[in-house]
Amino acid sequence: MSDTETTEKQSALTGQKTGRVGKISGNKTIRVDVDNLTKHPRYHKYVHKRTRLAVHDPENTAVVGDLVEIVPCRPISKNKTWRLLRIIRHDEVV
């Protein structure tokens, strides 16, 4: 079993998602855009879908454009049920 297969199985079990920070929504809150590629049931074309999730960032470490990994958690507020696990790659601003 390769390393990528193991990572994919773990993320499926824990509910981890990878996305890009789209906005800083306030203190300790970021909005993460998770992109999905799904097949249309009738036309069989691949369609890009985007989900925007409110994520808890306790140390305010993420900035707009970062690639982050998030995991589900207990409800922190009305819309915030995800928390930041780690920053995979920082956005290089020129």
Secondary structure, 3 states (H helix, E strand, C coil): CCHHHHHHHHHHHHCCEEEEEEEEEECCEEEEEEEEEEECCCCCCEEEEEEEEEEECCCCCCCCCCEEEEEECCCCCCCEEEEEEEEEECCCCC
